[in-house]
Amino acid sequence: MKRFLTLSILFLLIAGCKKEEPMHVYGKVNWEGRTLPYKLSDSLVSGTSYLSVYAEIYSETEHRLHKLTATISLRNTDPKDSIYLTKAVYFNTEGKLIHNYFDEPVFIRPMETLEIVIAEEEGAGGTGGNFLFDWKTDKTASEPLFECVMLSTYGQQGLSFTTQGKRVR
């Protein structure tokens, strides 16, 4: 009986192991799994959107800062067509590049949302952090929507607010 139980547990452990990382798990995006195996068509419409992200916010004076957790939502608002992101880059208050999320175009399926989470402890973006997203869509597709929810909790007090991306090109 003991041998059967040990073999059963071993079998379950082996069967539960996966070699592939899922495309999207709880806010962590597998960007490599979303790269395109082909070149994007020249007939697609291109755009660039700007999104402000506050990793820190002033409280009471300019000498006191609260760090925030930021959830950046990359939303495909079209029910039929995928959209393609060719760039997602994060800059700090001084305009210095913090992170480039991928080097090859990636897709977002119809009505799908991807998230980038910037942890409260990170705080690298400062009070004026921002993202630039370059994207491509079919001529008849809806434009993507980029939003950020920032929040923090201290004791029984909570702070939260949102920003929306703006097309700049």
N, C-alpha and C positions, 0 to 999 in steps of 0.2 A: 504494500500500500504506500509506504514511504517513497519507494522508487517511482511509482506511478505519479504521485503528487509532484515530485521533483521534476520528472520528465514533462508533466503538464505545464508547470510554471515555466520551464525552459522553452517549451514550444510557444507559449503565449508571448514570451519576451521576444523571441526571434520573429514571430509572425507580426508583432506590433512595430517592428523596426521598418522605417521607410528610407529609401535611398534618395528620393526626390524631395526637395523642400517645396511646400505648397506655394502657389502664386501669391497668397495674401493671408497672413495669420495675425489676427489681433493687432492691427496697426503696423506690423512689420511687413514691408513689401519686398518680395524677391524680384528686384529690378532685372536681374539677369534672365529670369524666367519669363520676362515680359518683352525681351528684345525681339525685334522682327527679323525673320530669316530672309527678307527681301528688301529691296530699295523702295522707298515711298514714291508714289506717283507725283509727277510735276504738276498735275491738275488740281492738287489739294490746295485749299485756302490756308494761308499761314497767319499766325497772330502771336503777339507777346502780351502777357498779362503780368501785372505787378501786384504783390500782396504784402501789406505791412504785417509784421509779426513782433509783438512785444514780449521779449524773454524776461524783461524786468520793467517795473513801473515805479515811479516816484510815489512816496507816501509821506504826507505831512510837510516835508521839506525836500530840497534837492540833495540832501545828504543821507536820506533814508530810502533804500530801495527794497522792493519786494520782488522776489523771483517768481516766475510763472511757468506753468506747464502749457505748451502750445500744441494743439492738434490742428494740423493743416489738412484740409479736405480737398482732394482733387476730384472733381465730379464731372462725369460725362452726363450731360443733360439730354442727350439724344436717345430716343427709344429704339432706333434702328441701326445707327452707324457707330462704329468705334471711333475714338479720337486717338491722336498720336502725339505724344510729348517728345520733343527733340532736346529739351533742356529744362532742368529744374535746379536752380542754384540759390544758395542761401548766403546772404551778406550780413555783416554786423553794422552797427550804428555808423562806423567810420567808412563804410563801403568796401571793406575788405572781405574777400571770399572766405566763407567758413566751410561750405560743403557743396560739392557738385555730385548730385545723386546718381547720375548715369551718363555714359558716353555714347551710347547708341539709342536710336529712337525706341520708345516703348509704347504699348497700347493700353487703352482703358476701354473695356467693353461697354456696349450700350447700357445706360443707366447705372453703371458701376461707380463706386467711390473708392478711392485709395486714400490712405492717411499717412502722413509723416508726423511723428511725435517728437517734439523737442522737450526733453526732460527738464523739470524745474531746476535740478542741480546744475545743468549745463550752463544756462545763462549767457552763452557766448554771443548771442545776437544783441544783447543790451536793450536799451530803450527805443532804439530805432532800427531794429533788424528788419530785413525784407527778403522776399523771394522774387525771382523772375522765372516765368514759365514760357517757353516757346512751344507752340502747339500747331498741329495741322488737322484739318477736318475736310470732309467732302463738302462741296459747294452748297449742298442742300441741308447739311447737318447743323444742329445747334452748336453754339460756342460752349466750351467748357466753363465750369464755374469753380473758382478757387476761393475758399473761405478758411478762416482761422478762428478757433475758439481758444481763448487763453483763460486759465483759471489758477487759483491758489487758495488754500485754506490755512488759516492760522487759528488754532483752538476752535472756538465756535463761530469764527468769522470766516466768510468766504468772499471771494472776489472773482468775477467772471465777466468777460465781454467778448465781442466778436469783431472781426474785420472781414471785408469782402474784397476780392481782387478786382482790379480795373484793367481793362484792355488799354494798352499804351501804344500798340502798333497793330 
